[in-house]
Amino acid sequence: MATRALSRAALRASFLPRTLPATQRASFHLTTTLSSKSSTSAPPPGAFARTDDSITVEYPEDSSQLPSSSPVDSGIGRAGQNVFPTLATFSLQGKVGVVTGGARGLGLVMGQGIVVSGGDLAIVDLNKEEAEKQAQNIVETFKKDYPSAKKIPKVTAHYCDVSDPTSVDTCLTEIISHHGKIDNLVTSAGFTENFEATAYPVDRMRKLWGVNVDGTYLFATAVARHLMDRQSPGSMVFIGSMSGSIVNIPQPQTPYNASKAAVRHLAASFAVEWAKAGIRVNCISPGYMLTALTKKILDENPDLKEKWTSLIPQGQMGNPEDLMGPVTFLLSDASRYVTGADLRVDGGILVRRDRERWVESWGVGSWDGGLCLGLRYGKSGEKVKRMIGQ
């Protein structure tokens, strides 16, 4: 690759994000100078690949040709000068996001993240009164935090029983009538209950599955049809759980664990099926999060809090706000080449449990005359544990 030494002006330059023209903000675009001639057109995909020996990267002698040192302009996000410089591709400006289960807990916080990132929001919840209250709170908080914002977010509230196909269709029709379109979806509606598997009420199990799994399926497919009819790309994020990958202890919650495993695989399956339509589908699997409900449970069970915390490599439980960044990333164009992924937001607990499970699997269900039992409990087993850092 042919290169040229940096000029003094270039060495003194401060490389902050440049302001992008409005026509280039919808998709990922990185501007640099490939030749001595300036160009306003975007480079072809792969133009900056280091493996292409035909590319000559020229550095301008004149510092005025370097990327602007000014922050991203107010057009990238609503907050204007209050926003710190960041990649334009993380912006959700011009996007309409829908969050199911968005009136409380994790769903509410992720909806707030969408608004702060520039998007409009439709809060969907079984409790419409609470959804309306939170929609108003989000707008008022935004006005207070960003008094100089050029545009105020549009936040609406909608009732829906996500397990009912008719209710889902009615809700989406209402959202589109208010916002004109839907670009992004976050399926956060879900719940868990603790019953021994042999005593789990069948009606409660069906209700849990209807909300956690059917609700995700119904909303995702309905939004996908809308996007396909518009021939528009979109992004969906399903809220799973680490319980979809491991069995949490000591609480008995077999149907919940199975439902979250199903949600994770729904995301993967939809990602493959809808990729050609430009629809990305990913999953976020939170670990132990200190929601209001979780705090109440742990206050009443201090031993449980100690047990859970001891399992987390970072040594602390997460906060709902820890999901703002991940969901914004997956909904935005910053993740345009990410689909079918399961993003673990768990303080490292799944990594630790995966390693433990790998070691413990030696000797379990083995048809080897006891060989693996010897490896697990004998000297060889100790060697295996040392090999993976335990």
N, C-alpha and C positions, 0 to 999 in steps of 0.2 A: 504494500500500500504506500503510495507516495504521500508524503506529508511535508509541511513547511513549518519552520520554527515560529513560535508565537512572538508577535511584536510586543513592545513594552506596553502599548495601549491594551492589548489583549490580556497581558499578565495582570494589569491593574484592574481589569473589569470585574464587576460583581455579577455573578451569574444567578440572577433571580428569575422566576418564571416571567416570560414575556406575556404581554396582552395579546390575546388571539382575536382575530376578526370574528364577528358573530357567526359567519357561515361555517367556521371551522370548529365551533365549540361542541357540536353535537357528537363528534367522533374524535378518537384519539389522534392528535396531530403534534408532531415535534418538528420545529422549524430550525434548520441550520443552513449554511451555505455550502453547496456541493461543488460549485465552480465559481469563477470570478464573476459570472453573470448572475444577477439577482433574479429570483423567480417567485411569483405569488402562488403558484400551484403546489399542492402537496406532493411530496416524493412518493414513488410507488412503494407498496409493501415490501419490506426487506431491504430498502435502499441503504440502511445504515448497518447492514450485517457485516461484521468484521471479516467474514470469510470471502467477501467479494473483493478480489484484488484490483478490480477495475475502478474502484471508487477512489477519487482524490479529494481529500478534505482540505479545503482552503480556509485559512483564517484571515479575516479582513485586517488590513493595516489601519483602517479608520475605525476607531472605537464606536462611531455612530452606527456602524453596521452590526455591532454585537447585540445580543439579546438585551432588551430593556431591563434596567435595574429597578424599575417601578413595580409595585405589587400588582397582582392580578386585579383588573379593574372591577368596578362595581357591577358590571354586567354579568360577571361570573356567578355572583351570589347576591342575595338581597341585602346583606349587611353592609355592603360598600366598604368604606375605609376601615371599618371595624374588623374586617376579615384579614387574617395573616396570609401572606403569599402561600399558595399551594398549587398543585397540579389542577389545571382546568378540567381534566377528565373526571375528577372526583365530584364535580358539581352535578346536582340534580335539577338545575334550573330548566323550566319548561316541561318537566316530567310530573305526572300525576301518579302518586303512590297510594295503594290500598293496603291497610293493615287490619287483618281480622283479629279479634280479641284485643283491639287497640285502645280500650278505655281504661285499662289497668295494667299494672305490672310491667313485664318485659315489652309487651306490645305498645304500651303508651310511650315508653322511653324510646323505642325504635321509631315511632311516629314522630316524636320530637326531633330525632336525628334527621329524618327526611326533610322536615321543614327548615331546620337550621342550614341544611345543605342546599337549599334553594328550591325544593320541590313543593308542590301542593299535595294535600293529604285528605284521604277519605277514611275516617275511623269507623270500623265495622264492629259491632258488639251486640250481644244479646240484651244488654242493658242500655237502651238508647238514651235514657235520661243522663246516665253517667257519661256516655259518649259525647253528648251535647255539651255537658259541663266541661269536659276536658278539651273539646274543640275550642271553646271560648277561652279557656285558660291558656292554651298554646298560642293563640293569636295575641292575647293581651300581654303575655310574657315576651313574645317576640317584639311587640311595639316598645315595650319598656327597655329591653336589652339592646335594640337597634333602632333608636329614634330617628336616625337619618336614612333609614332604608327607603329605597325608591319604590319598592313594591311590597305590599303586605300579603302574606301567604293566604291562600284560600283553603280553609279547613272545614270539612263537613262531617256530620255524624249520621250514621245509618244503622237501622236495626237489621239483624239477620240471625236466623238459626242456621248455622253453617252445615248442619247435618241434613237439612231439608232442601232438595233440589229446587223446589218452587220458590222458597224463601231466598235462595242464592240468586236465582235469575231475576227476581223482583228487585233485590238489593243492587245488583250490578246495573240494571236498567236505570235505577234512581241515581246511582253514582255518575253514570255517563251523561244523564240529563243535566246534572249539576256542573260537571267538569269537562264534558265534551269528549273525553277519552280516558283510557287507563294505560299507563306505561309499565308500572311496576307493581308487584304484589308481594306482601309479606304475610304468610299464614302463621299467626301466633296464637290463634284460638286453640285451647286445649286445657285439660285438667288431669289430675291424678287422684287416686284413692288408695287406701291401704287396707287390703283384706287378704287373709290367707287364701291361696288359690282354691282349696277345697271348699271354702265357704263364701266365695265371691258371688254376690247376687247377680244372676244372669242379666236382669234388666239394666243394672248399673254397668256391667261390662259392655253391653251393647251400646249404651249411651256414650260411654267413654270412647269406644271404637268409632261411633258415629261422628263425634266431634273431632277427635284427633286425626283419624284417617280419612273417613268419608268427607269431612269438611275440607280437608286439604285437597283431596281429589276433585271435589265438586267445584271449588273456587278456582283451582288451577286450570282445569279444563275449560271452564266458562271464560276466564280471562284469555286463555290461549286462543279460543275461537274468535274473541274480539280482536286480538292482535293479528290473527291470520286474515280476518275480513278486511282489516285496515292495511294489510301487507306491511306491517310495522314491526320492528324488533322490540323486544321487551326483556325484562329480567324479573325472575321470581326467586324469593328466598323462603324456604320452609324452615320453621323452627322445630328442630328435633330435640335431642337430649343425649347426654352421654349415656343415659339409660338405654338408648338404642344400640349401644355397642357393648356395654357391660351390664352385669347384674349388681345394682347398688344394694348395699347392706346398711342397717339391718331391716329396713322397712320392706314388707311384702307387697309387691306391686307388679305382678307378672303381666296382667293385661296392658298396663301402661308401658312397660319395657317393650313388649311386642309391638305396641302401636307406634312407638317412636322408631323402632327398627324399620317398620313399614314406611314411615314418613321419609326416612333416609333413603330407602330404596325407590320410593316414588320419585324423589328428586333425581336420582341417577337415571331412572327409566325415562322420565319426561325429557331430561337433558338430551338423551340420545335421539328420542323420537322427534323432538321439535328443533333440533339444531339447525336443520336446513331452512327452517322458517325464521331463523334469527332470534329465537327465544331461548334465553339462557335460564337454567334452573339449578340452583345450588341449595345446600342445607347448612344451617348453623346448629351445632350441637353444644349448647351451654352446659357448663358444669354446675356446681353448687352456687346458686345466686341468692344474694340477700334481698329478696323481695319482702314486702310487708308481711305476707303470709308465712314465708320461711322464718323471718325474724320472730314471729309469734310462736311458731312451733319450737324453735331453738331456745327461746326464753323459758319455755315450759319444760324443755329437755336439755339441760346443759351438757349432759354426758354425750348426747347425740352430736352436739356442736363440736365437742372435743374429738369425737370419733371421725367425723367428716373432715375436719381441718387437718387431722393427722395424716389423712390419705392424700392431701394436695401438696405436691412438691413446692409450690410457692408459699405454702404455709398460711394461706388465708382464702376465704371465700370471695367470689366475685360480686360486683355490684351491677345492677341492671344497666347502668351507664357504660359498662364495658362492652356492650353490644352495639352502641351507636356507630363506632368506627367500622366494625366488620360488616354491618348491614349496609352502610353507606357505600363501602367499597364494592360489595357484591351487586348492588343495584346500579351503580354508576358505570360509565364507560371505562373507568380505570381497570375494571376486571373483564373487559370485553372478550378475552380469550380464556376465561375461566367458566366452565360449566360442568355440572355433575359432581362438583366437589362437596365434601363435608368438612366445614371449617370448625374445628374444635376450639371453643372458648372456655377453657376449664382449668387453667392454672397448671396444666401438665398432668392431671390425674389419669387421663386415659393412656398416656405414654407409660406411666409407672405401672398401671394395672395390666397393660399389654405385656410388659416384660415379665411381670409376676406370673401371668397366666401362661406364658410360653414355658417357663420353668416348671410350673405346677402340672402342665399337660404331660410331662414325662411320666409314664407309668399309668396314666388314666385311660382305661379302655383299650389297653394294648394287648395284642394277641402274640405274645413273645415269651411265654413261659416265665415271666417275672423279670426279664432283662431290664426293662425300663424302670421297674420298681427299684431295682438295684442302682440304676443310674441316678434315680431321684433321691434316694435316701442314703446311698453308700458314698464312698469316696469320689467316684466319678461324678455323682450328682453334685457334690460340693464344688468340683472343678467347673461344671457347667455354670453354676451360680456365680462363681468368681469371674468367668469369662464375660458375663453380661453385666458385671459391676454390682452384683448384689452382695 
